[in-house]
Each structure stands twice: as C-alpha cells, then as structure tokens.
Amino acid sequence: MGGRVAHILLVEDDPGDVAYTLDEFREHRLRNPVTVLGNGLHAIDYLEGRGAYAGAPTPDILLLDLNLPGVDGRVVLDRVLGNPRLADLTVVVLTGSPLEEQMLRDFGVPSEFYFRKPVDFAQLSGLIRSVDQFGLVVDKAAE
C-alpha cells in the first residue's frame, strides 16, 4: 500500500442508507474522510470542481447509488468514465436490484465494483485494500 489515505465520496439520496453506511464506518473505526452528497447534480459538480465545490478535494473512491433524484447515477457514472481527470477514481456502484446488476454487467462494470445495498463493510474494505495506492485508516487505539 502506498500509504495515501483514501478520500471517500458517498452519493446516496436515502437518509437511511447514508446513516447505515456511516454507522458501519464508525463501528469499524474508519477514519478516512467521507463526503456525503444526496443527488447526481451535486456529485457531478463536486467531481468536476464546479460552483460550490470549486477547490474541493478530488475523491479517491466514489460510492455511487444508481437511483438518484434528478440526475441519476447512470449519468454520473457516464460523466466519470468520460472525464480523463477522473481516470484514477475507483467507482463502487451501489445497487438495489438484480436488474441494475445486469445493467452494470452490460455496461462493462466488473462485478467487484458494484455492491448490493446496504453496503457490507468487509466487502467494501476488501475492495479498497486491493487498490494499492489507497489506505483505510482504522482507529486501532479504540480496539
């Protein structure tokens, strides 16, 4: 691992799913910075550094819900894949159904990069740890 701490961007509109994910992070003492956005338009602005998000740090990992209000996750995913500046961004698509999983397979997204909601922390941490340039920061003092 390169030792760099991964910055996580969670794009999810369901407050319950956001709370569950953040609770999982806290329960596992994850100390990586996490930014939460509730819609696709804000996600695009954040990722492209526009408007209120000018100067915001580019995340290393994007946890992206597909079903977002307004601009949905498919549009966000398309914008990410079409932006060379985001080529190193690890995208984890959060899906709620087998039909969405089939769509992701058809889109060419490898299965290790989409998870059924709610997010399983062990599965997510395994994926993040497999991306060599990122690090998870777990508070060992609390164990």
N, C-alpha and C positions, 0 to 999 in steps of 0.2 A: 504494500500500500504506500502511496506517495505521501501520506500524512496530511493532505489537504482536507479540511473539514467541508463536507458537502452541505450546501445551502439547498433547502427543500422548498419548492413552491407547491402548495396543495390548492387545486382548483376544484371546488366542490360546493354546490348550492344547498345541499341538505344539511341543516344545522346538526341533526342527529349523527350523520356520518362524519362531519367535521369533529364533533365532540368525541365520538368513539375513537377516531384516528388519533386525535391529540391526547386522549386518555391513554391509549396504547403507548404512545411515545413517552408520556410521563411515567407510566407503570414500568416501562423498560429503561427508564432514566436516560432517554435520548436527549442530548443537549445540543444537537445540531440546530442552527437557526431555521425556523419554519415560517413562511409567509402564507397566509390563507386568503384566497380570493373567491368570491361567490358567483362569478359569471365569466363567460368566454371573452366578452369585450374587454373587461379589465385584465384578463390573462394576456390577451394579445398586446394591449398597451404596455403591460408590465414587461413582457418578454422582449418587446421592441423598444423599450425605454422611452415611451411617449407620454405626454401630458403629465398627470400627477406622479407618474412613475419614472420620469426622467431622472437618471442618476441612480436608480435602484440597482442593487447587485443582480447580475445575471445568475439565475439559479443553476445548480448542477444537476438537480433531479426535479422533474415535473411529475407530480401525481395528478392525473387529469381525469375527471369524471367526463364521460361521453355525453350525458344528458344534462345540459346546462340551459338556463333560460336565455332567450335571445340568440346570441351566437353560441352554437353548441360545440361540444368537444371535438367533433369531427373537423370543424372549420379551424379550430385552434391547432389540432394535430397537423392539418394540411399546411397551415402557416409556418409551424415549426419545421416541418420537413422541407419546406421551400425556402427557408432562410439559412444561408450558409453560415451566418454568425452564430446560429444555434446548433451547428452540426455536432458539437460535443455534448449537448444536453441529453441526459438519459431520461426518456419519457416512459412512465409507467401509467398505462391506461386503466382506469377503474371502471369496471363494467358490472351491470346488474343482471344480465341475462345471457343465455346461450346464443341467442340470435346476434347480440352485439359481439360475442366472441367469434362467431362465424364471420361477421363483417370485418373484424380485425384480422382474422386469418386471410380473408380475401384481399385486404388492404396490404398484406405483406408484413404485418407486425408479428415478430416472433412471440411465441406463447409465453416465454419467461418475462415478457414486458407488458402483460395485462393480467390483472387480478380481479377476481370476483369480489364484490363488496359484501361485507365490510372487510377492510384490509387486514390480512393476517401479518402481524409484526414479524414473525420468524421468517416468513416467505419474503417480505419486503427487505428485511435486514440482510438476508442471504443474497438477494439480487444486488443491493447496494455494495456489500462487501466484495462481490465478484467484479465490480467495476474498479479496477486497481487504483485509479487516481483519486478516489474518494475515500473519506473516512467517516465512520459513525463515531460520535463521541458519547460514550455511556459513562454516567457518573458512578464510578466504582466505589467511591467513598460511602455511598448510600447503601451498599450491599451488606 
